[in-house]
Amino acid sequence: MTYPAASRLARYLDLIRWNRPAGWLLLLWPSLSALWIASGGFPGWHLLLVFTLGTVLMRSAGCCINDVADREFDKHVKRTANRPVTSGAVSVREALGLGAGLALLAFGLVLTTRVEAVAWSFAAVAVAVAYPYAKRFVSMPQAVLGVAFSFGVPMAYAAVQGTVSLLAWLLLAGNLFWVLAYDTEYAMVDRDDDLRIGIKTSAITLGRWDVPAVLGFYAVYLAAWSALLLPLVDPWIWAVAMLCAVVQVAWHGNLIWQRSREGCFKAFRLNHWLGFTVFLGVALGMR
Protein backbone atom coordinates (compact mmCIF):
# COMPACT_ATOMS: atom_id res chain seq x y z
CA MET A 1 0.00 0.00 0.00
CA THR A 2 1.23 3.51 -0.77
CA TYR A 3 0.34 6.72 1.04
CA PRO A 4 0.38 10.37 -0.01
CA ALA A 5 3.61 12.11 0.99
CA ALA A 6 1.99 14.11 3.79
CA SER A 7 0.27 11.01 5.18
CA ARG A 8 3.49 8.99 4.99
CA LEU A 9 5.39 11.74 6.82
CA ALA A 10 2.72 11.79 9.55
CA ARG A 11 3.14 8.03 10.01
CA TYR A 12 6.92 8.35 10.24
CA LEU A 13 6.61 11.14 12.80
CA ASP A 14 4.22 8.98 14.80
CA LEU A 15 6.69 6.09 14.58
CA ILE A 16 9.50 8.15 16.12
CA ARG A 17 7.15 9.63 18.80
CA TRP A 18 7.76 13.16 17.50
CA ASN A 19 4.83 14.56 19.49
CA ARG A 20 5.98 12.78 22.68
CA PRO A 21 9.35 14.30 23.61
CA ALA A 22 9.50 12.73 27.09
CA GLY A 23 11.55 9.80 25.76
CA TRP A 24 14.43 11.81 24.34
CA LEU A 25 14.38 14.23 27.27
CA LEU A 26 14.98 11.27 29.60
CA LEU A 27 18.09 10.54 27.55
CA LEU A 28 19.15 14.16 27.22
CA TRP A 29 19.39 15.38 30.82
CA PRO A 30 21.92 12.82 32.15
CA SER A 31 23.97 13.24 28.97
CA LEU A 32 24.08 17.02 29.36
CA SER A 33 24.80 16.68 33.07
CA ALA A 34 27.78 14.47 32.23
CA LEU A 35 28.97 17.00 29.63
CA TRP A 36 29.00 19.75 32.26
CA ILE A 37 30.71 17.54 34.83
CA ALA A 38 33.38 16.29 32.43
CA SER A 39 34.03 19.85 31.22
CA GLY A 40 33.96 21.43 34.67
CA GLY A 41 31.28 23.81 33.38
CA PHE A 42 29.79 24.83 30.04
CA PRO A 43 31.10 22.31 27.45
CA GLY A 44 30.88 24.62 24.42
CA TRP A 45 28.26 25.00 21.73
CA HIS A 46 29.66 22.29 19.48
CA LEU A 47 29.34 19.45 22.00
CA LEU A 48 26.04 20.82 23.28
CA LEU A 49 24.62 20.70 19.75
CA VAL A 50 26.11 17.28 18.98
CA PHE A 51 24.68 15.66 22.10
CA THR A 52 21.29 17.36 21.87
CA LEU A 53 20.69 16.49 18.22
CA GLY A 54 22.33 13.08 18.62
CA THR A 55 20.02 12.25 21.51
CA VAL A 56 16.91 13.12 19.51
CA LEU A 57 18.13 11.14 16.50
CA MET A 58 19.14 8.04 18.46
CA ARG A 59 15.94 8.01 20.51
CA SER A 60 13.98 8.20 17.25
CA ALA A 61 16.05 5.38 15.73
CA GLY A 62 15.49 3.33 18.89
CA CYS A 63 11.72 3.73 18.53
CA CYS A 64 11.94 2.26 15.02
CA ILE A 65 13.94 -0.74 16.22
CA ASN A 66 11.77 -1.28 19.28
CA ASP A 67 8.51 -1.19 17.32
CA VAL A 68 9.78 -3.71 14.78
CA ALA A 69 11.01 -6.05 17.52
CA ASP A 70 7.78 -5.76 19.52
CA ARG A 71 5.24 -5.67 16.68
CA GLU A 72 3.75 -9.08 17.52
CA PHE A 73 3.50 -8.26 21.22
CA ASP A 74 2.23 -4.70 20.76
CA LYS A 75 -0.96 -5.83 19.00
CA HIS A 76 -2.09 -7.46 22.27
CA VAL A 77 -1.46 -4.39 24.46
CA LYS A 78 -4.11 -1.67 24.72
CA ARG A 79 -1.62 1.21 24.75
CA THR A 80 0.45 0.05 21.77
CA ALA A 81 -2.00 -1.74 19.47
CA ASN A 82 -2.22 1.22 17.08
CA ARG A 83 1.50 1.90 16.70
CA PRO A 84 2.40 2.37 13.00
CA VAL A 85 4.37 -0.87 12.52
CA THR A 86 1.94 -2.96 14.56
CA SER A 87 -1.10 -1.61 12.70
CA GLY A 88 0.60 -2.00 9.30
CA ALA A 89 0.62 1.73 8.55
CA VAL A 90 4.42 1.54 8.26
CA SER A 91 6.14 -1.60 6.96
CA VAL A 92 8.99 -3.35 8.75
CA ARG A 93 11.31 -2.44 5.88
CA GLU A 94 10.34 1.22 6.07
CA ALA A 95 10.81 1.33 9.84
CA LEU A 96 14.22 -0.32 9.69
CA GLY A 97 15.28 1.96 6.84
CA LEU A 98 14.21 5.05 8.74
CA GLY A 99 15.91 3.84 11.91
CA ALA A 100 19.16 3.15 10.05
CA GLY A 101 19.08 6.56 8.40
CA LEU A 102 18.56 8.34 11.70
CA ALA A 103 21.33 6.33 13.36
CA LEU A 104 23.72 7.22 10.53
CA LEU A 105 22.91 10.91 10.97
CA ALA A 106 23.69 10.58 14.67
CA PHE A 107 26.93 8.78 13.85
CA GLY A 108 27.87 11.64 11.54
CA LEU A 109 27.55 14.00 14.50
CA VAL A 110 29.74 11.78 16.69
CA LEU A 111 32.41 11.80 13.97
CA THR A 112 32.90 15.52 14.65
CA THR A 113 34.10 14.70 18.19
CA ARG A 114 37.00 12.63 19.52
CA VAL A 115 37.86 9.21 18.15
CA GLU A 116 37.26 7.74 21.63
CA ALA A 117 33.64 8.88 21.52
CA VAL A 118 33.28 7.33 18.07
CA ALA A 119 34.58 4.01 19.44
CA TRP A 120 32.19 4.04 22.40
CA SER A 121 29.25 4.83 20.12
CA PHE A 122 29.35 1.26 18.77
CA ALA A 123 28.83 -0.12 22.29
CA ALA A 124 25.96 2.32 22.82
CA VAL A 125 24.23 1.12 19.65
CA ALA A 126 24.75 -2.54 20.58
CA VAL A 127 23.03 -2.07 23.96
CA ALA A 128 20.19 -0.10 22.36
CA VAL A 129 19.56 -2.87 19.82
CA ALA A 130 19.71 -5.57 22.51
CA TYR A 131 17.13 -3.99 24.81
CA PRO A 132 13.91 -4.83 22.87
CA TYR A 133 14.83 -8.51 23.00
CA ALA A 134 15.84 -8.53 26.69
CA LYS A 135 12.21 -8.59 27.83
CA ARG A 136 11.91 -12.09 26.34
CA PHE A 137 14.65 -13.52 28.56
CA VAL A 138 15.54 -11.17 31.44
CA SER A 139 13.28 -10.77 34.48
CA MET A 140 14.33 -7.13 34.87
CA PRO A 141 14.81 -5.89 31.29
CA GLN A 142 14.58 -2.33 32.63
CA ALA A 143 18.17 -2.81 33.84
CA VAL A 144 19.27 -3.28 30.22
CA LEU A 145 17.34 -0.14 29.27
CA GLY A 146 19.07 1.56 32.19
CA VAL A 147 22.46 0.93 30.60
CA ALA A 148 21.21 2.07 27.19
CA PHE A 149 19.60 5.25 28.53
CA SER A 150 22.67 6.06 30.66
CA PHE A 151 25.29 5.56 27.97
CA GLY A 152 25.35 9.26 27.18
CA VAL A 153 27.42 9.62 30.37
CA PRO A 154 30.53 7.71 29.20
CA MET A 155 29.99 9.10 25.71
CA ALA A 156 30.15 12.63 27.12
CA TYR A 157 33.35 11.87 29.02
CA ALA A 158 34.94 10.32 25.94
CA ALA A 159 33.98 13.37 23.85
CA VAL A 160 35.35 15.86 26.39
CA GLN A 161 38.31 14.11 27.96
CA GLY A 162 39.20 11.36 25.53
CA THR A 163 38.79 8.78 28.30
CA VAL A 164 36.02 7.36 30.48
CA SER A 165 36.92 7.82 34.12
CA LEU A 166 35.72 5.83 37.12
CA LEU A 167 33.45 8.75 38.02
CA ALA A 168 31.69 8.39 34.67
CA TRP A 169 30.96 4.71 35.26
CA LEU A 170 29.71 5.42 38.79
CA LEU A 171 27.43 8.15 37.46
CA LEU A 172 26.13 5.67 34.87
CA ALA A 173 25.44 3.15 37.62
CA GLY A 174 23.57 5.75 39.65
CA ASN A 175 21.55 6.91 36.67
CA LEU A 176 20.60 3.31 35.93
CA PHE A 177 18.48 3.36 39.12
CA TRP A 178 16.58 6.40 37.84
CA VAL A 179 15.79 4.46 34.66
CA LEU A 180 14.70 1.48 36.75
CA ALA A 181 12.33 3.80 38.64
CA TYR A 182 10.62 5.46 35.69
CA ASP A 183 10.53 2.43 33.43
CA THR A 184 9.01 0.34 36.20
CA GLU A 185 6.29 2.99 36.41
CA TYR A 186 5.90 2.60 32.65
CA ALA A 187 5.74 -1.20 32.96
CA MET A 188 3.06 -0.91 35.67
CA VAL A 189 0.77 0.63 33.03
CA ASP A 190 0.85 -2.53 30.91
CA ARG A 191 1.22 -5.16 33.62
CA ASP A 192 -2.08 -6.94 32.96
CA ASP A 193 -1.42 -7.17 29.23
CA ASP A 194 2.22 -8.22 29.73
CA LEU A 195 1.20 -11.02 32.09
CA ARG A 196 -1.26 -12.30 29.53
CA ILE A 197 1.22 -12.39 26.64
CA GLY A 198 4.23 -13.58 28.64
CA ILE A 199 6.58 -10.57 28.52
CA LYS A 200 9.00 -10.14 31.42
CA THR A 201 9.09 -6.73 33.13
CA SER A 202 10.27 -5.29 36.43
CA ALA A 203 6.65 -4.52 37.38
CA ILE A 204 5.81 -8.23 37.11
CA THR A 205 9.01 -9.41 38.81
CA LEU A 206 8.61 -7.01 41.75
CA GLY A 207 4.92 -7.82 42.23
CA ARG A 208 3.42 -6.16 45.29
CA TRP A 209 6.80 -4.60 46.10
CA ASP A 210 6.70 -2.48 42.95
CA VAL A 211 5.83 0.85 44.59
CA PRO A 212 8.40 0.57 47.43
CA ALA A 213 10.98 -0.55 44.88
CA VAL A 214 10.33 2.45 42.62
CA LEU A 215 10.74 4.83 45.54
CA GLY A 216 13.89 2.97 46.56
CA PHE A 217 15.30 3.25 43.04
CA TYR A 218 14.73 7.01 43.11
CA ALA A 219 16.45 7.23 46.50
CA VAL A 220 19.52 5.30 45.31
CA TYR A 221 19.78 7.49 42.20
CA LEU A 222 19.64 10.78 44.08
CA ALA A 223 21.88 9.55 46.90
CA ALA A 224 24.50 8.17 44.50
CA TRP A 225 24.70 11.32 42.39
CA SER A 226 24.81 13.47 45.52
CA ALA A 227 27.69 11.47 47.01
CA LEU A 228 29.62 11.61 43.75
CA LEU A 229 29.01 15.27 42.94
CA LEU A 230 29.09 17.08 46.29
CA PRO A 231 32.88 17.61 46.02
CA LEU A 232 32.34 19.25 42.60
CA VAL A 233 29.27 21.46 43.08
CA ASP A 234 28.13 24.28 45.32
CA PRO A 235 26.46 22.47 48.26
CA TRP A 236 23.67 25.02 48.65
CA ILE A 237 22.66 24.97 45.00
CA TRP A 238 22.78 21.18 45.00
CA ALA A 239 20.72 21.02 48.19
CA VAL A 240 17.98 23.14 46.62
CA ALA A 241 18.00 20.95 43.52
CA MET A 242 17.78 17.78 45.63
CA LEU A 243 14.94 19.21 47.69
CA CYS A 244 12.99 19.90 44.49
CA ALA A 245 13.83 16.39 43.28
CA VAL A 246 12.63 14.75 46.49
CA VAL A 247 9.33 16.67 46.31
CA GLN A 248 8.85 15.31 42.78
CA VAL A 249 9.62 11.76 43.94
CA ALA A 250 7.01 12.11 46.67
CA TRP A 251 4.49 13.25 44.05
CA HIS A 252 5.34 10.24 41.91
CA GLY A 253 4.77 7.98 44.88
CA ASN A 254 1.33 9.50 45.32
CA LEU A 255 0.54 8.97 41.63
CA ILE A 256 1.53 5.29 41.55
CA TRP A 257 0.29 4.29 45.01
CA GLN A 258 -3.04 2.94 43.72
CA ARG A 259 -1.33 1.39 40.67
CA SER A 260 -3.87 2.86 38.25
CA ARG A 261 -2.90 2.98 34.58
CA GLU A 262 -3.49 6.73 34.44
CA GLY A 263 -1.48 7.48 37.58
CA CYS A 264 1.48 5.30 36.61
CA PHE A 265 1.61 6.70 33.08
CA LYS A 266 1.44 10.27 34.35
CA ALA A 267 4.28 9.57 36.78
CA PHE A 268 6.39 8.18 33.94
CA ARG A 269 5.72 11.17 31.70
CA LEU A 270 6.71 13.62 34.45
CA ASN A 271 10.16 12.11 34.95
CA HIS A 272 11.90 14.41 32.50
CA TRP A 273 11.28 17.24 34.99
CA LEU A 274 13.21 15.29 37.60
CA GLY A 275 16.09 14.88 35.15
CA PHE A 276 15.95 18.59 34.34
CA THR A 277 16.08 19.44 38.05
CA VAL A 278 19.23 17.35 38.54
CA PHE A 279 20.76 18.92 35.42
CA LEU A 280 20.09 22.42 36.77
CA GLY A 281 21.78 21.44 40.03
CA VAL A 282 24.84 20.37 38.02
CA ALA A 283 24.90 23.26 35.54
CA LEU A 284 24.33 26.00 38.12
CA GLY A 285 26.38 24.38 40.85
CA MET A 286 29.62 23.41 39.08
CA ARG A 287 32.60 25.19 40.61
N, C-alpha and C positions, 0 to 999 in steps of 0.2 A: 504494500500500500504506500502511496506517496501523499505528501501533505503540502499545501501551499507554504511558501518560504516563511511567512509570518507565523503560521501555525507550528511549523517544524521548530522554529526558534523558541517559541513558547514552551514546547515540550522539552527542548534541551535545557532551557533555563529552569524548568521544573525539576528535571533530572539532577541538576547540580545544586538544588535548593537555593536558588538565587534570592528568593524572597524570604529566606529563613537564615539570616546571618549568624545566628547563635553558634552554629557549628564551627565556622572559621574563627569566630571571636574566642572560642574556648582554646583554639590552637594558638591564636595570636598573642594573648596576654603573657603566657609564660615565656614565649619566644622573645618578645620585646623586653620582658624583665631580665632575661638572661643576657640580651644584648647590652642593656644598661650596666649590669653587674660586671660583665666581662670587660666593658670599656671603661668602667669607673665613672660613668656619666653618659651624656648624650653620645651615641655611637656614630653620628654623622648621617647625612641625608641618604647617601648611597645605600648603606646597610639597612637603614630604616625602610627604604623603598623596596629593596630586594626581599626582605623578610615579610613585609606586609603583603606585597603582591604574590610572593611565593606561597604564603600561607593560604591565600584565597584560591590560588590555582590548584594547590595540592589537595586542599579540602574538597574542591569540586571534582578533581580526578578521583579521589577516594570514594565519593558518592557514586560515581559511575561504576567503579569496581565492586563496591558493596552491593549495589542494586542488581548487578548481573549475578553475583555469587548467591544472593538471597532470593532470587526471583521466584523460586518454587515455594519457599517458606512464606514470603511476603503475601502471597495470594490468600493465605489462611489467617492473616492478622488484620484486625479491623483497621488499624491506623495506617497500614502500608499497602492494602489491597489495590489501591488506585495509583501506585507509583508508576511512572511511565514505562519502565521495562516490564514490570509485572503485568500491567494491563495490556501490553503490546503496542502502546503508542510510540515507543522507541524500541528498535530492534537491538538484540544483543550486539550485533556487529557495529551498529551506530554508537551504542554506549561505550563499547571498548575503544572504538576509534576516537571518540571525543575525549575519553579519559586519557588515552595515550598522547593526544595532542596537547592537552592541558599540562600533563606531566612533563612533556618536552619543553614547553614554554617555561615552566618552573625551573627545569634543569638549565635552560639558557640563562636564567637570572643567577643561579648558583655559580655558573662558569665565570661570572664577573667578580667573584670573590676569591678567596685563597684556595689552593689546590686541596688542602686538608678538608675544607668544607665540601668540596666536590666529592672527595672520597667517602666522607660520611653520609652523603646524600643517598648512596646506593643502599646502605644499611637502613636508612629511614624508609625508603621505598619498599624494601623487602618486608619490614615489619608491617607497613600499611597494607600490603597485599595479603599478608598472612592472616590479619585480624578477621576478615569475614568468615574464614574457614575454622577459626579457633572455637567458635561457639558449637561446633559439631563434636568437639573432642575434649575441650577444657571446661571444667566446672565453673571457673571464674574467668571467662574470656575478657571481661572488663580489664583484667590485669594486662592482657596483651594490648588492648586499646590504650591503656595507660602509658605503655612504653611508646606506642606510635604517636600519641597526642602530646608526649613530653619530649620528643626527639628534637624539637626546635632548640632545646637548651644546649645539648652538646654541639648542634649545628652552629649556634650563635657563638659559642666559645671557639670553635674551629675557625669561623669566619673572622673573628676579631683577633685572636691570639695565635692561631695556627696550631693549637693543641687543645685537648680536652682535659681539663684539670680534674682532680678529685672533687673539688667543690661542684663542678658541673654535674658530675654523676650523682652526687648527693642531692643536689637540687632536683634532678630528674626523678630520683627515688621519692622525694617528698611530693613532687607534683603528681606522681603516679597515684597517690592516695586521694588527691582531689578528683582525678578522673574516675577512680573507683567510686567516689561518693556520688558524683553527678550521673555517671552512667548506670549506677545501680538504681537511682531514682528513675532514670529512663526505662530501665528494664522492668521496674515495678508497674509501669503503665501497661505492658504487654504480658504480664506474668501468666494470666489465664490462657491466652492464646499460645504462648511458648510452651506451657506444660502440655497442652493438647497435641502440639506438633513435634514435641521432643527436642526442642532447642535448649542448650545449657546456658544459663545466665546466673549472675551473682544474686539476683533477686530470688531465684529458685533455690540456689545452694544455701543461702543464708536463712531462708524460711522466715519464721517469726522473729528472728533476730535482725531483720533487714533494717529497720529504722535505727536501732541502737548502733548497728554497724556503720550506717551512713554517717551518723553524727560522729562516731569514732574516727572514720576516715577523714572527715573535715578537720577534726582536732589534731590528728597526726600531721596532716598537710601544713596547717598553720603553725604548729609547734616546731616542725622540722625547719621550715623556711625561716622562722624567727630565730632559732638557735644558730642557723648558718649565716644569717645576714646581720644580726645585731652588731657584730664588730665592724660592719661596713656602712651602716646607715645611721642617720640621726635617730636616737632612741625615742624621742618625743613624737617625731613624724611617724615613725613605724608603729608606735603605740596607738596613735589615733587611727591609723589604717587598720590595725588588728582589731581595735574596738569595733570599727564599722564592719569588719569581716565577721566577727563573732555575732553581731546583731543579725546579719544576713543569715548566718548558719542557724540561729535560733528560729528565724522566720521560715527557713526551709523545713526545720523539724516540725513546725506547726502545720505546714502544708502537707507533709507526707504522713503525719501521725495516723490518720484514718485510712491511709493506703488507697485513696480514691484515684482513679485514672486522672481526673482533672487536676487534683492537687499535686500528684507526683510529676505530671508533665509540666505544670507551671513552675515547680521547683527546679526542674531540669533547665527550662528555658531561661530562668533568672540567673543561672550560674555565671554567665559572662560578666555580670556586674561584680561578682566576688573576685573574678580574675582581674578585672579592671581596678578594683580597690587595692589588691596586692601590688599591681603594677604601679599605681600612683605612689604607694608607700616606698617602692624601690626608686622610681624616677625622681621623686621629690626629696627623698631621704639620703641618696648617695652622697658620700663625703670624701 
